[in-house]
């Protein structure tokens, strides 16, 4: 049996606003919207990853504080983490953890997305 990643599914109190965050902040491309007034789902292409952002119903529980069990965050790779974090901070994105070295050739940081989503920004370099 072979498996391949199909999508990541997020829920939001305002799916259109959350989708705009990923488009404006990370360069995602909006692929389509399902439903209207209110939208049921916004589908994005985030660097080759399909992201569904579902309009949450009022009774949907808020995100769990991290660290937590289950799916905890989305990781986005960049070529220059210093430049990426400077850009994100200039845009007013909330930084949850600044840049840290996690081993030879790996630097990471965490920012917060809509509805408390945790997003890892990471830079991988060859450990020469």
N, CA and C of each residue as an Amber inpcrd file, in Angstrom:
protein
   384
   0.8410000  -1.1770000   0.0000000   0.0000000   0.0000000   0.0000000
   0.8880000   1.2440000   0.0000000   0.5940000   2.1970000  -0.8530000
   1.3510000   3.4430000  -0.9040000   0.4320000   4.5980000  -0.5240000
   0.9250000   5.4890000   0.3270000   0.1490000   6.6360000   0.7690000
   0.8310000   7.9210000   0.3130000   0.0560000   8.9300000   0.0480000
   0.5810000  10.2390000  -0.3400000  -0.2480000  11.3040000   0.3590000
   0.3890000  12.3860000   0.7250000  -0.3230000  13.4810000   1.3820000
  -1.3150000  14.0940000   0.3970000  -2.5500000  14.2630000   0.8100000
  -3.5830000  14.8700000  -0.0220000  -3.8830000  16.3000000   0.4080000
  -4.0490000  16.5230000   1.7160000  -4.3800000  17.8610000   2.1970000
  -4.2030000  17.9740000   3.7040000  -4.1840000  19.2060000   4.1690000
  -4.2800000  19.5330000   5.5880000  -5.6000000  20.2680000   5.7460000
  -6.3410000  19.9480000   6.7980000  -7.6740000  20.5150000   6.9960000
  -7.6820000  21.3510000   8.2730000  -7.9580000  22.6360000   8.1270000
  -8.0460000  23.5520000   9.2620000  -9.4880000  24.0080000   9.4190000
  -9.8580000  24.4010000  10.6130000 -11.1730000  25.0070000  10.8590000
 -10.9370000  26.4120000  11.3830000 -11.8360000  27.3210000  11.0120000
 -11.6680000  28.7120000  11.4120000 -13.0170000  29.3560000  11.7010000
 -13.0230000  30.3030000  12.6190000 -14.2280000  31.0940000  12.8950000
 -14.5520000  31.9860000  11.6940000 -13.5350000  32.3110000  10.8910000
 -13.7150000  33.1240000   9.6830000 -12.7940000  32.5640000   8.6050000
 -13.3120000  31.6060000   7.8340000 -12.4920000  30.8960000   6.8450000
 -11.9090000  31.8260000   5.7910000 -12.6590000  32.8180000   5.3620000
 -12.1710000  33.7420000   4.3350000 -11.0230000  34.5810000   4.8830000
 -11.1710000  35.0820000   6.1050000 -10.1150000  35.8850000   6.7200000
  -8.8650000  35.0270000   6.9640000  -9.0520000  33.8010000   7.4390000
  -7.9160000  32.9030000   7.6710000  -7.2030000  32.5990000   6.3570000
  -7.9650000  32.3400000   5.2910000  -7.3580000  32.0720000   3.9860000
  -6.5470000  33.2770000   3.5220000  -7.0740000  34.4700000   3.7410000
  -6.3530000  35.6850000   3.3540000  -5.0160000  35.7890000   4.0770000
  -4.9600000  35.3720000   5.3480000  -3.7080000  35.3740000   6.1010000
  -2.6670000  34.5090000   5.3960000  -3.0370000  33.2890000   5.0130000
  -2.0820000  32.3760000   4.3730000  -1.6720000  32.8790000   2.9820000
  -2.5980000  33.5220000   2.2730000  -2.2910000  34.0830000   0.9570000
  -1.3440000  35.2690000   1.0980000  -1.6930000  36.2140000   1.9550000
  -0.9050000  37.4390000   2.1050000   0.4240000  37.2020000   2.8190000
   0.4550000  36.3050000   3.7820000   1.6530000  36.1000000   4.5960000
   2.6250000  35.1090000   3.9930000   2.1210000  34.0120000   3.4360000
   2.9890000  32.9440000   2.9600000   2.9150000  32.7060000   1.4560000
   2.1540000  33.5270000   0.7310000   2.0840000  33.3860000  -0.7180000
   1.2580000  32.2130000  -1.2110000   0.3610000  31.6990000  -0.3530000
  -0.5350000  30.6310000  -0.8030000  -1.4100000  31.1700000  -1.9360000
  -1.9360000  30.2640000  -2.7370000  -2.8410000  30.6570000  -3.8190000
  -4.2230000  30.0700000  -3.5370000  -5.2310000  30.9120000  -3.6210000
  -6.5900000  30.4160000  -3.4390000  -6.9870000  29.6270000  -4.6780000
  -7.4160000  28.3830000  -4.4720000  -7.8010000  27.5030000  -5.5740000
  -9.2920000  27.5890000  -5.8380000 -10.0890000  27.5380000  -4.7650000
 -11.5460000  27.6480000  -4.9280000 -12.2200000  27.8810000  -3.5920000
 -13.4780000  28.2680000  -3.6830000 -14.3510000  28.3980000  -2.5170000
 -15.5420000  27.4830000  -2.7240000 -15.9540000  26.8370000  -1.6520000
 -17.1120000  25.9560000  -1.6820000 -18.2000000  26.6170000  -0.8530000
 -19.3840000  26.7620000  -1.4180000 -20.4880000  27.4040000  -0.7210000
 -20.3590000  28.9150000  -0.7660000 -21.4500000  29.5610000  -0.3900000
 -21.4490000  31.0240000  -0.4000000 -22.3580000  31.5470000   0.6970000
 -21.9450000  32.6570000   1.2760000 -22.7310000  33.4250000   2.2560000
 -23.3540000  32.5810000   3.3580000 -22.6270000  32.0250000   4.2820000
 -21.1700000  32.1290000   4.3790000 -20.4940000  31.0160000   3.5810000
 -19.2360000  31.2350000   3.2780000 -18.4600000  30.2210000   2.5770000
 -18.3330000  28.9940000   3.4830000 -18.3860000  27.8070000   2.9060000
 -18.2330000  26.5760000   3.6800000 -16.7640000  26.2110000   3.8150000
 -16.0070000  26.3990000   2.7080000 -14.6020000  26.0070000   2.7090000
 -13.8470000  26.8450000   1.6820000 -12.5970000  27.2000000   2.0380000
 -11.6830000  27.8290000   1.1010000 -10.5390000  26.8380000   0.8980000
 -10.1890000  26.5850000  -0.3500000  -9.1180000  25.6510000  -0.6770000
  -7.9180000  26.4540000  -1.1750000  -6.7520000  26.1810000  -0.5710000
  -5.5200000  26.8830000  -0.9140000  -4.4610000  25.9050000  -1.4020000
  -3.5220000  26.4270000  -2.1800000  -2.2960000  25.7140000  -2.5190000
  -1.1810000  26.4640000  -1.8070000  -0.5970000  25.8490000  -0.7950000
   0.4660000  26.4620000   0.0030000   1.7710000  25.7390000  -0.3070000
   2.4820000  26.2180000  -1.3090000   3.7500000  25.5990000  -1.6980000
   3.6210000  24.1480000  -2.0970000   2.5240000  23.7890000  -2.7530000
   2.3060000  22.4110000  -3.1720000   1.4550000  21.6000000  -2.2050000
   1.1790000  22.1320000  -1.0390000   0.3300000  21.4580000  -0.0560000
  -1.0900000  22.0130000  -0.1640000  -2.0700000  21.1490000  -0.3630000
  -3.4610000  21.5820000  -0.3960000  -3.9340000  21.8050000   1.0350000
  -4.4860000  22.9820000   1.2850000  -4.9900000  23.3380000   2.6130000
  -6.4750000  23.6470000   2.4880000  -7.3020000  22.9060000   3.2220000
  -8.7300000  23.1940000   3.3160000  -8.9270000  24.0360000   4.5650000
  -9.5890000  25.1700000   4.4320000  -9.9530000  25.9630000   5.6090000
 -11.4710000  25.9810000   5.6660000 -11.9850000  25.2520000   6.6400000
 -13.4180000  25.0530000   6.8170000 -13.9890000  26.1330000   7.7310000
 -15.1590000  26.6420000   7.3830000 -15.8670000  27.5870000   8.2480000
 -16.4000000  26.8040000   9.4380000 -15.9390000  27.1370000  10.6360000
 -16.3410000  26.4090000  11.8500000 -17.7220000  26.8540000  12.3080000
 -18.4500000  25.9130000  12.8590000 -19.7450000  26.2310000  13.4640000
 -19.4950000  26.8520000  14.8380000 -20.4550000  27.5850000  15.3680000
 -20.2490000  28.2520000  16.6740000 -19.8690000  27.3030000  17.8110000
 -20.3210000  26.0540000  17.7670000 -20.0240000  25.1210000  18.8570000
 -18.6560000  24.4500000  18.7320000 -17.9060000  24.7450000  17.6730000
 -16.5750000  24.1630000  17.4980000 -15.6350000  24.6780000  18.5900000
 -14.9540000  23.7500000  19.2580000 -14.0490000  24.1040000  20.3540000
 -12.8230000  24.8420000  19.8180000 -12.2580000  25.7530000  20.6190000
 -11.0360000  26.4420000  20.1870000  -9.8470000  25.4800000  20.1500000
  -8.7720000  25.9140000  19.4900000  -7.5630000  25.0990000  19.3840000
  -7.0000000  24.7990000  20.7660000  -6.3860000  23.6560000  20.9050000
  -5.7180000  23.2640000  22.1330000  -4.3780000  23.9840000  22.2300000
  -4.0030000  24.3640000  23.4330000  -2.6890000  24.9890000  23.6390000
  -1.5920000  23.9860000  23.3020000  -0.5360000  24.4710000  22.6960000
   0.6010000  23.6130000  22.3770000   1.6530000  23.7530000  23.4690000
   2.4600000  22.7370000  23.6990000   2.4790000  21.4640000  22.9870000
   1.2610000  20.6140000  23.3300000   0.8800000  19.7820000  22.3760000
  -0.2870000  18.9330000  22.5660000  -0.0910000  17.6320000  21.7900000
  -0.9470000  16.6810000  22.0450000  -0.9370000  15.4320000  21.2960000
  -1.6190000  15.6460000  19.9530000  -1.3900000  14.7470000  19.0300000
  -2.0200000  14.8550000  17.7220000  -1.2570000  15.8160000  16.8300000
  -1.8980000  16.2710000  15.7760000  -1.2460000  17.1990000  14.8600000
  -1.0650000  18.5210000  15.5770000   0.1850000  18.9490000  15.6840000
   0.4950000  20.1330000  16.4810000   0.7690000  21.3690000  15.6430000
   1.4260000  21.2110000  14.5020000   1.7680000  22.4000000  13.7230000
   2.0000000  22.0560000  12.2580000   2.0730000  23.1130000  11.4450000
   2.4390000  23.0080000  10.0380000   3.8600000  23.5430000   9.9260000
   4.7360000  22.8900000   9.1900000   6.1070000  23.3450000   8.9900000
   6.2870000  23.9060000   7.5930000   6.7990000  25.1380000   7.5150000
   7.0600000  25.7820000   6.2290000   8.5500000  26.0470000   6.1030000
   9.1620000  25.4930000   5.0540000  10.6020000  25.6330000   4.8400000
  10.8980000  26.9140000   4.0670000  11.9670000  27.6030000   4.4680000
  12.4310000  28.8220000   3.7930000  13.9330000  28.7100000   3.5640000
  14.4490000  29.5020000   2.6270000  15.8840000  29.5040000   2.3530000
  16.6490000  30.3290000   3.3700000  16.0340000  31.3870000   3.9130000
  16.6990000  32.2980000   4.8430000  15.7480000  32.6240000   5.9850000
  15.8920000  31.9280000   7.0920000  14.9660000  32.0950000   8.2090000
  15.0590000  33.4810000   8.8410000  16.2410000  34.0640000   8.8400000
  16.3850000  35.4130000   9.3900000  15.5600000  36.4170000   8.6110000
  15.6550000  36.3580000   7.2870000  14.8840000  37.2660000   6.4390000
  13.3840000  36.9770000   6.5540000  13.0320000  35.7040000   6.5990000
  11.6180000  35.3330000   6.7100000  11.0190000  35.8450000   8.0140000
  11.7360000  35.6600000   9.1260000  11.2090000  36.1100000  10.4130000
  11.1360000  37.6310000  10.4810000  12.1110000  38.3190000   9.9120000
  12.0650000  39.7870000   9.8760000  10.8300000  40.2430000   9.1060000
  10.5500000  39.5870000   7.9760000   9.3760000  39.9150000   7.1710000
   8.0860000  39.6500000   7.9500000   7.9930000  38.4890000   8.5960000
   6.7890000  38.1430000   9.3450000   6.5530000  39.1090000  10.5040000
   7.6170000  39.4660000  11.2150000   7.4750000  40.4090000  12.3250000
   7.0460000  41.7850000  11.8140000   7.5850000  42.2120000  10.6700000
   7.2010000  43.4940000  10.0870000   5.7260000  43.5030000   9.6940000
   5.1840000  42.3370000   9.3820000   3.7680000  42.2100000   9.0260000
   2.8680000  42.1040000  10.2580000   3.4900000  42.0210000  11.4440000
   2.7120000  41.9330000  12.6720000   2.3020000  40.5270000  13.0640000
   2.9250000  39.5180000  12.4460000   2.6090000  38.1300000  12.7920000
   3.1600000  37.8450000  14.1880000   2.3710000  37.1910000  15.0210000
   2.7680000  36.8680000  16.3880000   3.8320000  35.7790000  16.3880000
   4.9760000  36.0620000  17.0100000   6.0590000  35.0900000  17.1280000
   5.8590000  34.3290000  18.4280000   5.7770000  33.0090000  18.3490000
   5.6220000  32.1750000  19.5470000   6.9750000  31.7320000  20.0880000
   7.9680000  31.5420000  19.2190000   9.3240000  31.1690000  19.6360000
  10.2770000  31.6450000  18.5510000  11.2750000  32.4050000  18.9610000
  12.2460000  32.9430000  18.0100000  13.1510000  31.8690000  17.4340000
  14.0730000  32.2930000  16.6130000  14.9700000  31.3720000  15.9010000
  15.8700000  30.6280000  16.8820000  15.8890000  29.3050000  16.7400000
  16.7850000  28.4690000  17.5370000  17.4780000  27.4680000  16.6180000
  18.6870000  27.0700000  17.0180000  19.4530000  26.0320000  16.3100000
  18.9960000  24.6890000  16.8520000  18.5700000  23.7920000  15.9740000
  18.1010000  22.4790000  16.4100000  19.0550000  21.3630000  16.0300000
  20.2130000  21.7140000  15.5550000  21.1970000  20.7170000  15.1550000
  21.9320000  21.2300000  13.9410000  22.9100000  20.4600000  13.4690000
  23.6760000  20.8920000  12.3030000  22.7610000  21.1360000  11.0990000
  22.7440000  22.3680000  10.6080000  21.9850000  22.6850000   9.4120000
  20.5000000  22.8970000   9.5920000  20.0230000  22.9840000  10.8330000
  18.5870000  23.1760000  11.0480000  18.3390000  24.3120000  12.0250000
  17.6190000  25.3250000  11.5610000  17.1980000  26.4540000  12.3950000
  15.6870000  26.5600000  12.2870000  15.0170000  26.7850000  13.4260000
  13.5560000  26.8360000  13.4320000  13.0570000  28.0220000  14.2450000
  11.8170000  28.3900000  13.9930000  11.0880000  29.3880000  14.7750000
   9.6090000  29.0410000  14.6420000   8.7850000  29.5860000  15.5200000
   7.3450000  29.3290000  15.4660000   6.5850000  30.6390000  15.4930000
   5.5550000  30.7100000  14.6460000   4.6540000  31.8590000  14.6230000
   3.2360000  31.3510000  14.7910000   2.3290000  32.2840000  15.0360000
   0.9350000  31.9180000  15.2390000   0.0970000  32.3810000  14.0590000
  -0.7360000  31.4660000  13.5790000  -1.6660000  31.7880000  12.5090000
  -3.0620000  32.0110000  13.0530000  -4.0380000  32.1600000  12.1780000
  -5.4210000  32.3640000  12.6040000  -5.9170000  31.2240000  13.4880000
  -6.7760000  31.5730000  14.4230000  -7.4140000  30.6040000  15.3100000
  -6.4270000  29.8060000  16.1400000  -5.2470000  30.3800000  16.4020000
  -4.2560000  29.7370000  17.2550000  -3.4040000  28.6910000  16.5640000
  -3.4940000  28.5780000  15.2320000  -2.6920000  27.5840000  14.5100000
  -1.2070000  27.8630000  14.7280000  -0.4480000  26.8320000  15.0340000
   0.9980000  26.9490000  15.2360000   1.6960000  26.6240000  13.9210000
   2.5910000  27.5220000  13.4880000   3.2770000  27.3690000  12.2100000
   4.7790000  27.4410000  12.4550000   5.4800000  26.3740000  12.0780000
   6.9340000  26.3390000  12.2060000   7.5490000  26.8820000  10.9250000
   8.5100000  27.7860000  11.0740000   9.2970000  28.2820000   9.9620000
  10.6690000  27.6250000  10.1300000  11.1660000  26.9310000   9.0880000
  12.4270000  26.2360000   9.2550000  13.3400000  26.4170000   8.0550000
  14.6210000  26.4230000   8.3560000  15.6810000  26.5290000   7.3460000
  16.5670000  25.3130000   7.4920000  16.7270000  24.5730000   6.4050000
  17.6160000  23.4060000   6.3880000  18.7940000  23.7130000   5.4840000
  19.9670000  23.5000000   6.0100000  21.1920000  23.6600000   5.2220000
  22.0120000  22.3910000   5.3510000  22.8020000  22.1000000   4.3490000
  23.6510000  20.9140000   4.4390000  24.6830000  21.1330000   5.5370000
  24.8840000  20.1060000   6.3320000  25.8510000  20.1770000   7.4450000
  27.2120000  19.7600000   6.9200000  27.9360000  20.7190000   6.3670000
  29.2630000  20.4210000   5.8000000  30.3070000  20.2880000   6.8700000
